[in-house]
Amino acid sequence: MIQREIEPTLRSLFEQYPVVTVTGPRQSGKTTLCRMTFPDLAYFNLEQPNVREFAIEDPLGFLKECAGGAIIDEIQRAPTLVSYIQTKVDHEKETGSFVLTGSQQFRVVESISQSLAGRTALLRLLPFSIREAQQQRELSTMEEMIHTGFYPRIYDHDLDPTTALGDYFETYVERDLRQISEIRNLSAFQKFVRLCAGRAGQLLNLQSLGNDAGVSHTTAKQWISVLEASYIVFLLQPFHTNTSKRLIKSPKLYFYDVGLAAFLLGIESQRQITTHPLKGFLFENLIVVEALKHRFNQGRRSNLTFYRDSSGTEVDLLCSLAEKLVAVEIKAGETVSASYFRNLRMLRKYLPERVAGEILVHGAESTSTRNNIRVTGPVGFAPALEQIERKILA
């Protein structure tokens, strides 16, 4: 079984808080992680109708079954239970009582913020990182990474990515979507999600997206929120500074799993990716979400932005740490060109006191240093980022 990078953080927080809540996409491995980390805790899955009915109809009786600690899966299915958990942990004043999981970001966080503020640590578990996936299968090319994606089930059961991701998306639309939102026109929504995949790694223009999908700007905005709530997409906000540079204000759109984005684009083989017009954007999505996983696995919130100004200077990713920045440029080409370094040099010129490290990630697995800029492929990206972070915090 694959060792998850977030596990030491989960163990540590369980010793510090009465409750730890783990959210993340469906099938990201939350249940497996929690049950493997705490095998002696009782386990209850609120997706099961009889368990959910017990928790909702008789919460005090249900919590008696949790004596000695418990893992409660899909807590958003019984939101009223959270208030009873609050009363119990306030009375007992012990750490390590409950591990809660949930797949619907906004609903879980809202419920917890109302009832368990200060009593729970909040972790976000995304699908496998590249290093985690490499424990199960050697991913030798970026095309394989993009086509396969990183949902654990594909690796655990050696599934065909196209079939597995198709099933995932169908299940999401048919089950999760109905729990989150009253979207009546499912076919229009599916078209909308596919159009979003075509805009992965690009600035979000809700007006244009709505026009292409045949829905209003307001509906497009609501549907993006639904996709965020269910851990399908996230928005990367632009970097802001007090310099005189005019910076872009629109966020960029990314998928939590690049494999799902590729599937929604109709990609069914690695060969298709090689010449696909959106290959560069998909590779950028792969690396940006890898940085997000790195952050979440430490129990931290996102510290990621991107830089783009009106003069055309753009750096794909900025990782903020201790008032310093790690600048990351992402290029799908396998041959490193001198032009790849231009925007990194420009950013250092604009923000000389802030930029503490730079990484160029490209499509081939080679590691080197050019003019103090780390050059690496996707597998080496997270280790390079960690090395710079340690230097900043030293």
C-alpha positions as CSV (number, residue, x, y, z in Angstrom):
1,M,0.0,0.0,0.0
2,I,1.3,3.5,-0.9
3,Q,2.6,5.6,1.9
4,R,0.8,9.0,1.8
5,E,3.0,12.0,2.4
6,I,0.3,13.7,4.5
7,E,0.3,10.8,7.1
8,P,2.9,12.3,9.5
9,T,0.9,15.5,9.6
10,L,-2.3,13.7,10.3
11,R,-0.8,11.7,13.2
12,S,0.7,14.9,14.7
13,L,-2.5,16.9,14.5
14,F,-4.5,14.0,16.0
15,E,-2.3,14.3,19.1
16,Q,-2.9,18.0,19.3
17,Y,-6.7,18.4,18.5
18,P,-9.8,16.6,19.7
19,V,-11.0,16.4,16.0
20,V,-9.1,16.2,12.7
21,T,-11.2,16.8,9.5
22,V,-9.9,15.5,6.2
23,T,-11.5,16.9,3.1
24,G,-10.7,16.3,-0.5
25,P,-12.0,15.0,-3.8
26,R,-14.0,11.8,-3.9
27,Q,-11.6,8.8,-4.4
28,S,-8.6,10.8,-3.3
29,G,-7.8,8.1,-0.7
30,K,-9.3,9.8,2.5
31,T,-10.9,6.6,3.9
32,T,-7.8,4.4,3.2
33,L,-5.5,7.0,4.7
34,C,-7.5,7.4,7.9
35,R,-8.2,3.7,8.5
36,M,-4.5,2.7,7.8
37,T,-3.2,5.5,10.1
38,F,-5.7,4.7,12.9
39,P,-6.6,1.0,12.6
40,D,-7.8,0.8,16.2
41,L,-10.5,3.5,15.8
42,A,-14.1,2.5,15.2
43,Y,-15.3,3.3,11.6
44,F,-18.6,4.6,10.4
45,N,-19.5,5.5,6.8
46,L,-22.4,8.0,6.6
47,E,-22.9,7.0,2.9
48,Q,-24.6,3.8,4.2
49,P,-28.3,4.6,4.7
50,N,-28.7,2.7,8.0
51,V,-25.6,4.4,9.5
52,R,-26.7,7.8,8.3
53,E,-30.2,7.3,9.7
54,F,-28.8,6.3,13.1
55,A,-26.5,9.3,13.2
56,I,-29.3,11.8,12.3
57,E,-32.2,10.2,14.2
58,D,-30.3,9.4,17.4
59,P,-27.0,11.4,17.5
60,L,-26.4,10.8,21.2
61,G,-26.9,7.0,20.8
62,F,-24.6,7.1,17.8
63,L,-21.9,8.9,19.6
64,K,-22.0,6.3,22.4
65,E,-20.8,3.9,19.8
66,C,-17.8,6.2,19.2
67,A,-16.4,5.8,22.7
68,G,-12.7,5.5,22.5
69,G,-12.5,7.5,19.3
70,A,-13.9,7.0,15.8
71,I,-13.5,7.8,12.1
72,I,-16.7,9.2,10.6
73,D,-16.7,9.1,6.8
74,E,-18.6,11.7,4.6
75,I,-19.6,13.9,7.5
76,Q,-21.5,16.3,5.2
77,R,-24.2,13.6,4.9
78,A,-25.2,14.3,8.5
79,P,-24.3,17.9,9.2
80,T,-26.4,18.1,12.4
81,L,-24.1,15.5,14.0
82,V,-21.3,18.1,14.1
83,S,-22.9,20.1,16.9
84,Y,-23.2,16.9,19.1
85,I,-19.6,16.2,18.4
86,Q,-18.7,19.7,19.6
87,T,-20.6,19.2,22.9
88,K,-18.9,15.8,23.4
89,V,-15.4,17.0,22.9
90,D,-16.0,20.1,25.0
91,H,-17.1,18.0,27.8
92,E,-14.4,15.4,27.6
93,K,-11.5,17.8,26.9
94,E,-9.3,15.2,25.3
95,T,-7.3,15.1,22.1
96,G,-7.5,12.4,19.5
97,S,-11.3,11.7,19.6
98,F,-12.6,11.9,16.1
99,V,-11.3,11.9,12.5
100,L,-14.0,13.2,10.1
101,T,-13.8,13.1,6.3
102,G,-15.8,14.9,3.7
103,S,-15.9,15.3,-0.1
104,Q,-17.8,18.5,-0.5
105,Q,-15.5,21.4,0.3
106,F,-17.8,24.3,1.1
107,R,-20.5,22.3,2.9
108,V,-17.9,20.5,5.2
109,V,-15.9,23.7,5.9
110,E,-19.1,25.7,6.6
111,S,-20.4,23.1,9.1
112,I,-17.1,22.9,10.9
113,S,-16.5,26.6,11.0
114,Q,-19.9,27.0,12.7
115,S,-19.5,24.2,15.3
116,L,-15.9,23.0,15.6
117,A,-14.0,26.3,15.3
118,G,-10.8,25.9,17.4
119,R,-11.5,22.2,18.1
120,T,-10.5,20.7,14.8
121,A,-7.5,20.7,12.5
122,L,-8.4,20.8,8.8
123,L,-6.4,18.8,6.2
124,R,-7.0,18.6,2.5
125,L,-6.0,15.3,0.8
126,L,-5.7,15.5,-3.0
127,P,-5.0,12.5,-5.3
128,F,-1.5,11.0,-5.4
129,S,1.5,13.3,-5.8
130,I,4.0,12.2,-8.5
131,R,6.2,10.7,-5.8
132,E,3.3,8.8,-4.3
133,A,2.3,7.4,-7.7
134,Q,5.9,6.4,-8.4
135,Q,5.7,4.0,-5.4
136,Q,3.1,2.0,-7.4
137,R,4.1,2.6,-11.0
138,E,7.0,4.1,-12.8
139,L,5.8,7.2,-14.7
140,S,8.4,7.8,-17.3
141,T,6.9,10.6,-19.3
142,M,4.8,13.6,-18.9
143,E,2.4,12.2,-21.4
144,E,1.8,9.2,-19.2
145,M,1.3,11.4,-16.2
146,I,-1.2,13.6,-18.0
147,H,-3.2,10.7,-19.5
148,T,-3.3,8.6,-16.3
149,G,-3.9,11.3,-13.8
150,F,-3.4,10.6,-10.1
151,Y,-6.6,9.1,-8.6
152,P,-5.4,6.3,-6.3
153,R,-8.0,3.8,-7.6
154,I,-6.4,3.8,-11.1
155,Y,-3.0,2.7,-9.5
156,D,-4.4,0.4,-6.9
157,H,-6.4,-1.7,-9.4
158,D,-4.3,-1.0,-12.5
159,L,-7.4,0.4,-14.3
160,D,-7.6,1.8,-17.8
161,P,-7.5,5.6,-17.2
162,T,-10.1,6.5,-19.9
163,T,-12.6,4.0,-18.5
164,A,-11.9,4.9,-14.8
165,L,-12.1,8.6,-15.4
166,G,-15.3,8.3,-17.4
167,D,-16.9,6.3,-14.6
168,Y,-15.6,8.9,-12.1
169,F,-17.1,11.8,-14.0
170,E,-20.4,10.0,-14.5
171,T,-20.7,9.2,-10.8
172,Y,-19.9,12.8,-10.0
173,V,-22.6,14.2,-12.2
174,E,-25.2,11.6,-11.1
175,R,-24.6,11.5,-7.4
176,D,-22.4,14.3,-6.0
177,L,-23.8,17.0,-8.1
178,R,-27.4,16.3,-7.0
179,Q,-26.3,16.7,-3.4
180,I,-24.5,20.0,-3.9
181,S,-26.7,21.9,-6.3
182,E,-30.0,21.9,-8.0
183,I,-28.7,21.9,-11.6
184,R,-31.6,20.8,-13.8
185,N,-29.9,20.8,-17.2
186,L,-27.2,18.2,-16.7
187,S,-26.3,18.0,-20.3
188,A,-25.5,21.7,-20.4
189,F,-23.5,21.4,-17.2
190,Q,-21.5,18.5,-18.7
191,K,-20.7,20.7,-21.7
192,F,-19.7,23.5,-19.4
193,V,-17.2,21.2,-17.5
194,R,-15.7,20.0,-20.8
195,L,-15.3,23.7,-21.9
196,C,-13.5,24.3,-18.6
197,A,-11.1,21.5,-19.4
198,G,-10.3,23.4,-22.6
199,R,-9.4,26.4,-20.5
200,A,-7.2,24.7,-17.9
201,G,-4.1,26.8,-17.2
202,Q,-5.6,29.9,-18.7
203,L,-7.2,33.1,-17.4
204,L,-10.8,32.6,-16.4
205,N,-13.2,34.7,-18.5
206,L,-16.6,33.9,-17.2
207,Q,-18.4,35.9,-19.9
208,S,-16.6,34.0,-22.7
209,L,-17.1,30.7,-21.0
210,G,-20.8,31.3,-20.4
211,N,-21.3,32.4,-24.0
212,D,-19.6,29.2,-25.3
213,A,-21.7,27.1,-23.0
214,G,-24.9,28.9,-23.8
215,V,-25.5,30.1,-20.3
216,S,-25.5,33.5,-18.5
217,H,-22.5,35.0,-16.8
218,T,-24.3,34.5,-13.5
219,T,-24.9,30.8,-14.2
220,A,-21.3,30.3,-15.3
221,K,-20.1,31.9,-12.0
222,Q,-22.4,29.6,-10.0
223,W,-21.3,26.5,-11.9
224,I,-17.6,27.3,-11.3
225,S,-18.5,27.5,-7.6
226,V,-20.1,24.1,-7.8
227,L,-17.0,22.7,-9.4
228,E,-14.8,24.2,-6.7
229,A,-17.1,22.9,-3.9
230,S,-16.7,19.3,-5.2
231,Y,-13.0,19.5,-5.7
232,I,-13.1,19.3,-9.5
233,V,-11.4,22.7,-10.2
234,F,-9.6,25.5,-8.3
235,L,-8.7,29.1,-9.1
236,L,-5.2,30.4,-8.9
237,Q,-5.2,34.0,-7.9
238,P,-2.8,36.6,-9.4
239,F,0.1,38.0,-7.4
240,H,-0.4,41.5,-6.1
241,T,2.4,44.0,-5.2
242,N,2.8,47.6,-4.4
243,T,5.1,48.3,-7.4
244,S,4.1,50.5,-10.2
245,K,3.5,47.5,-12.5
246,R,0.0,47.0,-13.8
247,L,-0.9,43.4,-12.9
248,I,-3.6,41.2,-14.3
249,K,-6.5,40.7,-11.9
250,S,-8.2,37.6,-13.3
251,P,-7.5,34.2,-11.8
252,K,-6.4,31.1,-13.7
253,L,-8.4,27.9,-13.9
254,Y,-7.0,24.5,-13.0
255,F,-8.3,21.0,-12.4
256,Y,-7.4,19.1,-9.2
257,D,-6.6,16.1,-11.4
258,V,-4.9,16.7,-14.8
259,G,-6.0,13.2,-15.9
260,L,-9.7,14.2,-15.6
261,A,-9.0,17.4,-17.6
262,A,-7.4,15.3,-20.3
263,F,-10.3,12.8,-20.3
264,L,-12.8,15.7,-20.7
265,L,-10.8,16.9,-23.7
266,G,-11.4,13.5,-25.4
267,I,-7.8,12.3,-24.9
268,E,-7.7,8.5,-24.8
269,S,-4.0,7.8,-25.3
270,Q,-0.6,9.1,-24.4
271,R,0.1,9.5,-28.1
272,Q,-2.7,12.1,-28.5
273,I,-1.0,14.3,-25.9
274,T,2.3,14.5,-27.9
275,T,0.7,16.7,-30.6
276,H,-2.3,18.1,-28.7
277,P,-2.7,21.9,-29.0
278,L,-3.3,22.1,-25.2
279,K,-0.3,20.0,-24.2
280,G,1.5,23.0,-22.7
281,F,-1.5,24.0,-20.6
282,L,-2.1,20.4,-19.4
283,F,1.6,20.2,-18.4
284,E,1.3,23.5,-16.5
285,N,-1.8,22.1,-14.7
286,L,0.2,19.0,-13.7
287,I,3.0,21.0,-12.1
288,V,0.7,23.7,-10.4
289,V,-1.4,21.0,-8.7
290,E,1.8,19.2,-7.7
291,A,2.9,22.3,-5.8
292,L,-0.6,22.5,-4.2
293,K,-0.3,18.9,-3.1
294,H,3.1,19.6,-1.6
295,R,1.6,22.4,0.4
296,F,-1.5,20.6,1.6
297,N,0.5,17.5,2.6
298,Q,2.3,19.7,5.2
299,G,-1.1,20.8,6.6
300,R,-0.7,24.3,5.2
301,R,-3.1,26.4,3.1
302,S,-2.3,27.3,-0.4
303,N,0.5,29.8,-0.8
304,L,0.4,29.8,-4.6
305,T,-0.2,32.7,-7.1
306,F,1.0,33.6,-10.6
307,Y,2.6,36.7,-12.0
308,R,1.4,38.5,-15.1
309,D,1.6,42.2,-15.9
310,S,0.3,44.3,-18.8
311,S,3.8,44.3,-20.5
312,G,3.5,40.6,-21.1
313,T,5.8,39.3,-18.4
314,E,4.4,36.1,-16.9
315,V,5.7,33.6,-14.5
316,D,3.5,30.5,-14.2
317,L,3.7,29.9,-10.4
318,L,4.9,31.8,-7.3
319,C,5.2,30.0,-4.0
320,S,5.2,32.4,-1.1
321,L,7.2,31.5,2.0
322,A,8.3,33.7,4.9
323,E,7.8,36.8,2.8
324,K,10.0,35.4,0.1
325,L,9.0,33.9,-3.3
326,V,10.0,30.8,-5.2
327,A,9.3,31.5,-8.9
328,V,8.5,28.6,-11.1
329,E,8.4,28.7,-14.9
330,I,6.7,25.7,-16.6
331,K,7.5,24.6,-20.2
332,A,6.4,21.4,-21.8
333,G,9.3,21.3,-24.3
334,E,11.9,18.7,-23.6
335,T,14.8,20.8,-25.0
336,V,15.6,23.7,-22.7
337,S,15.7,26.9,-24.7
338,A,17.4,30.2,-23.6
339,S,14.0,31.9,-24.0
340,Y,12.6,29.8,-21.2
341,F,14.6,31.8,-18.6
342,R,13.5,35.3,-19.8
343,N,10.5,35.8,-17.6
344,L,12.3,34.5,-14.5
345,R,15.1,37.0,-15.1
346,M,12.5,39.8,-15.6
347,L,10.7,38.9,-12.3
348,R,13.9,39.0,-10.4
349,K,14.6,42.4,-11.8
350,Y,11.1,43.6,-10.7
351,L,11.2,42.0,-7.3
352,P,14.9,41.6,-6.3
353,E,14.2,41.5,-2.5
354,R,11.4,39.0,-2.8
355,V,12.6,36.3,-5.2
356,A,14.7,33.8,-3.2
357,G,14.7,30.9,-5.6
358,E,13.8,29.9,-9.2
359,I,12.8,26.7,-10.8
360,L,12.4,25.9,-14.5
361,V,10.3,22.7,-15.0
362,H,10.3,21.2,-18.4
363,G,9.1,18.1,-20.2
364,A,12.2,15.9,-19.8
365,E,13.6,14.3,-16.7
366,S,17.0,16.0,-16.3
367,T,18.3,18.1,-13.4
368,S,20.8,20.9,-13.6
369,T,21.4,24.5,-12.6
370,R,21.8,27.4,-14.9
371,N,22.6,30.9,-13.6
372,N,21.3,29.8,-10.2
373,I,18.0,28.6,-11.6
374,R,17.1,24.9,-10.9
375,V,16.2,23.1,-14.1
376,T,14.2,19.9,-13.6
377,G,11.5,17.6,-15.0
378,P,8.2,16.9,-13.3
379,V,9.6,14.1,-11.0
380,G,12.3,16.4,-9.7
381,F,10.1,19.4,-9.1
382,A,8.9,18.7,-5.6
383,P,12.4,17.8,-4.3
384,A,13.8,21.0,-5.9
385,L,11.0,23.1,-4.3
386,E,11.7,21.5,-0.9
387,Q,15.4,22.2,-1.1
388,I,14.7,25.9,-1.8
389,E,12.2,26.1,1.0
390,R,14.6,24.6,3.5
391,K,17.2,27.3,2.5
392,I,14.6,30.1,3.0
393,L,13.6,28.8,6.4
394,A,17.2,28.1,7.6
